[in-house]
């Protein structure tokens, strides 16, 4: 292999490794609102229920409570 090909392979390898291990911090922490609309809804309607147990006790998304009419 020529020097240029080895250099390109090394740069690509380092880019992949740094890409895999570079992002350890969560983009959206669970305890903070993601946008101003979520903050407004939390202030107005209280905290949102995200999961509820199903018939077998396993957690599932609480879609009816989240998407239902708030009024």
N, C-alpha and C positions, 0 to 999 in steps of 0.2 A: 504494500500500500504506500501511496505517496504521503508526504507530510501533510498536505492539504486535506486529504481524505481522513487521516487520523485525527487531525484537529477538528474537523467537522463532526466526526463521530463522538469525540470527547465532549464537545460543546453540547451536542444533542443529548448525550447521556447525562451530563450535569444538569441540563435544563429539565429533564424528566425527573431526576432525583430531587432537585430543589422544588419542583412543582408538586411532588407527592408529599414532601415533608415540610413545606413552607407555610401552609395554612392550618394552623392549629387552633386559632381563636374562632369561635362561632360568629357567623355574620349577624345573626339575629338571636340574641340571648332570649330565653323563655320568659324571663321576668320583666322585660321591657317591651313597650309597644313598637310595632314596626313602622307605623305612619300616623299622621294626625287624625285620620278617620277612626282608627282603632282606639286611640287615646280618647277621642270624643265619645265613642260608644261605651267605653269602660266607665267614663265619668257619668254618663247619663243613665246607663242601664245596669251598671255593676260588672263584676268580672264575668267573662264568657265561659260557659261550660264547653269544654272541647271533647271530652270523652265520657262515655257512660257504659256501665256493664251490660252485656247482652244477657240472654236467657241462661247461658252457661257460666256467667261470671267473667267472661273475657272482655277486655276493653274494646270499644268500637267508637268511631266518631259520632258525636251527638249532632247529627245534621238537622234534625227537626228543631231543636232548640236554637241552633245557630242561624238557620235560614228562615225561621218562622217570623210571624209578625210581632214586632216588639211592643206595639201599642195595645 
